[in-house]
Amino acid sequence: MELAHNLILVGGTGTGKTHLATALGIAAIHRGNRVRFFNAVDLVNCLQQEKQLERTGTLLPSY
């Protein structure tokens, strides 16, 4: 975890993606890292809104 990376979990409903993401996030927080969680729909909506406002690249620093 010394380097920041994006993680995308893909799978069907009920396969434990959110559970796994939560566990990894909690482990990262315990190590002093910052964590952000987006579900796919919310992330796409935020990115579309950012593009409409012509403010691309501002989503990540705002969290």
ChimeraX commands (.cxc) that place a marker at each C-alpha (Angstrom):
marker #1 position 0.00,0.00,0.00 radius 0.5
marker #1 position 2.97,2.31,-0.28 radius 0.5
marker #1 position 1.73,3.41,-3.71 radius 0.5
marker #1 position -1.79,4.63,-4.47 radius 0.5
marker #1 position -3.75,2.47,-6.90 radius 0.5
marker #1 position -7.34,2.22,-8.01 radius 0.5
marker #1 position -9.15,-1.02,-7.35 radius 0.5
marker #1 position -12.14,-2.16,-9.37 radius 0.5
marker #1 position -14.06,-5.21,-8.19 radius 0.5
marker #1 position -16.28,-6.86,-10.80 radius 0.5
marker #1 position -18.78,-9.62,-10.25 radius 0.5
marker #1 position -22.40,-10.56,-9.98 radius 0.5
marker #1 position -24.85,-9.56,-7.30 radius 0.5
marker #1 position -24.12,-11.12,-3.92 radius 0.5
marker #1 position -20.54,-12.14,-4.63 radius 0.5
marker #1 position -19.04,-10.03,-1.83 radius 0.5
marker #1 position -17.56,-7.08,-3.74 radius 0.5
marker #1 position -18.74,-4.45,-1.27 radius 0.5
marker #1 position -17.79,-6.63,1.69 radius 0.5
marker #1 position -14.29,-7.10,0.31 radius 0.5
marker #1 position -13.92,-3.39,-0.56 radius 0.5
marker #1 position -15.02,-2.45,2.95 radius 0.5
marker #1 position -12.56,-4.85,4.57 radius 0.5
marker #1 position -9.69,-3.59,2.40 radius 0.5
marker #1 position -10.66,0.01,3.14 radius 0.5
marker #1 position -10.74,-0.57,6.88 radius 0.5
marker #1 position -7.34,-2.28,6.74 radius 0.5
marker #1 position -5.94,0.67,4.78 radius 0.5
marker #1 position -7.37,3.17,7.27 radius 0.5
marker #1 position -5.79,1.26,10.15 radius 0.5
marker #1 position -2.46,1.68,8.35 radius 0.5
marker #1 position -2.99,5.44,8.15 radius 0.5
marker #1 position -4.14,5.63,4.53 radius 0.5
marker #1 position -7.06,7.60,3.13 radius 0.5
marker #1 position -9.82,5.65,1.42 radius 0.5
marker #1 position -12.65,6.49,-0.98 radius 0.5
marker #1 position -15.45,4.17,-2.06 radius 0.5
marker #1 position -17.69,4.69,-5.07 radius 0.5
marker #1 position -20.20,2.33,-6.54 radius 0.5
marker #1 position -20.11,2.36,-10.34 radius 0.5
marker #1 position -23.35,4.31,-10.80 radius 0.5
marker #1 position -22.37,7.09,-8.39 radius 0.5
marker #1 position -18.89,7.37,-9.89 radius 0.5
marker #1 position -20.22,7.67,-13.44 radius 0.5
marker #1 position -22.79,10.26,-12.34 radius 0.5
marker #1 position -20.11,12.33,-10.58 radius 0.5
marker #1 position -17.83,12.18,-13.59 radius 0.5
marker #1 position -20.65,13.17,-15.96 radius 0.5
marker #1 position -21.58,16.11,-13.76 radius 0.5
marker #1 position -17.94,17.17,-13.63 radius 0.5
marker #1 position -17.77,17.08,-17.43 radius 0.5
marker #1 position -21.01,19.08,-17.83 radius 0.5
marker #1 position -19.63,21.76,-15.50 radius 0.5
marker #1 position -16.37,21.74,-17.48 radius 0.5
marker #1 position -14.46,20.99,-14.30 radius 0.5
marker #1 position -12.86,17.69,-15.24 radius 0.5
marker #1 position -10.16,16.55,-12.88 radius 0.5
marker #1 position -11.71,18.09,-9.77 radius 0.5
marker #1 position -13.61,15.05,-8.43 radius 0.5
marker #1 position -10.73,13.27,-6.75 radius 0.5
marker #1 position -9.14,16.22,-4.92 radius 0.5
marker #1 position -12.55,17.16,-3.47 radius 0.5
marker #1 position -12.82,13.97,-1.38 radius 0.5
marker link #1:1,2 radius 0.2
marker link #1:2,3 radius 0.2
marker link #1:3,4 radius 0.2
marker link #1:4,5 radius 0.2
marker link #1:5,6 radius 0.2
marker link #1:6,7 radius 0.2
marker link #1:7,8 radius 0.2
marker link #1:8,9 radius 0.2
marker link #1:9,10 radius 0.2
marker link #1:10,11 radius 0.2
marker link #1:11,12 radius 0.2
marker link #1:12,13 radius 0.2
marker link #1:13,14 radius 0.2
marker link #1:14,15 radius 0.2
marker link #1:15,16 radius 0.2
marker link #1:16,17 radius 0.2
marker link #1:17,18 radius 0.2
marker link #1:18,19 radius 0.2
marker link #1:19,20 radius 0.2
marker link #1:20,21 radius 0.2
marker link #1:21,22 radius 0.2
marker link #1:22,23 radius 0.2
marker link #1:23,24 radius 0.2
marker link #1:24,25 radius 0.2
marker link #1:25,26 radius 0.2
marker link #1:26,27 radius 0.2
marker link #1:27,28 radius 0.2
marker link #1:28,29 radius 0.2
marker link #1:29,30 radius 0.2
marker link #1:30,31 radius 0.2
marker link #1:31,32 radius 0.2
marker link #1:32,33 radius 0.2
marker link #1:33,34 radius 0.2
marker link #1:34,35 radius 0.2
marker link #1:35,36 radius 0.2
marker link #1:36,37 radius 0.2
marker link #1:37,38 radius 0.2
marker link #1:38,39 radius 0.2
marker link #1:39,40 radius 0.2
marker link #1:40,41 radius 0.2
marker link #1:41,42 radius 0.2
marker link #1:42,43 radius 0.2
marker link #1:43,44 radius 0.2
marker link #1:44,45 radius 0.2
marker link #1:45,46 radius 0.2
marker link #1:46,47 radius 0.2
marker link #1:47,48 radius 0.2
marker link #1:48,49 radius 0.2
marker link #1:49,50 radius 0.2
marker link #1:50,51 radius 0.2
marker link #1:51,52 radius 0.2
marker link #1:52,53 radius 0.2
marker link #1:53,54 radius 0.2
marker link #1:54,55 radius 0.2
marker link #1:55,56 radius 0.2
marker link #1:56,57 radius 0.2
marker link #1:57,58 radius 0.2
marker link #1:58,59 radius 0.2
marker link #1:59,60 radius 0.2
marker link #1:60,61 radius 0.2
marker link #1:61,62 radius 0.2
marker link #1:62,63 radius 0.2
view
